[in-house]
Amino acid sequence: MNIPQITEQLVMETLSQVLDPELGCNIADLGLIYNVEINGPDVAVLMTLTTPGCPMHESISLGAENALRSIEGVRNAKVEVVWEPPWNPSMMTERGREMTGVR
């Protein structure tokens, strides 16, 4: 059995399937992913949310972990939510700006 290599690109593509339901945009294009670490079959992601009081905190971080676990070859997935540096709209991709109407 040939398991595909886990890459940062694959991780980010997978995380782009996780939506912030309040903004209708995925967490990758919102610029919420601060760091991706891949150690063989283990993936750790450092991310933030748009606001510290985000009511979807657990739902979004759990969605990210579940998405990571769906990648073939991932054994362990860990998502840590941090608040520093604070998120701001300049962290969004151009696609994220288009999806949310932010300029």
C-alpha positions, -999 to +999 in steps of 0.1 A: +000+000+000+014+033-010+004+061+014+008+096-001+032+120+015+017+145+039+027+179+028+018+215+040+000+220+007-022+190+013-029+201+049-039+236+038-060+222+010-078+200+035-082+228+060-098+249+032-128+226+035-135+238+070-158+268+071-163+296+095-201+295+094-205+331+105-184+344+077-191+317+050-154+314+043-129+286+049-103+289+077-074+288+053-085+317+031-095+337+062-058+335+072-066+317+105-038+291+101-006+303+117+016+272+115+016+236+102+040+210+116+043+176+100+063+149+118+058+117+098+021+107+104+015+134+130+002+168+121+000+198+144-017+231+135-015+264+152-045+286+144-066+315+156-101+327+152-115+360+140-124+370+176-115+357+210-152+354+220-161+334+188-191+313+197-180+287+171-145+281+188-149+244+196-169+236+164-143+252+141-112+237+159-128+203+161-138+206+124-101+213+116-089+183+136-115+160+120-104+173+085-068+166+093-076+131+105-093+125+071-060+128+053-047+094+044-017+085+065-024+109+093-021+091+127-025+120+151-039+155+145-037+183+170-051+218+166-042+245+191-060+278+191-040+309+201-049+346+203-014+361+196-009+376+172-045+387+170-062+381+136-070+409+113-085+411+078-051+417+062-043+381+069-069+369+045-061+356+010-074+374-020-099+346-024-110+350+012-115+387+006-136+380-025-157+354-006-165+378+023-166+411+004-137+425+024-114+448+005 
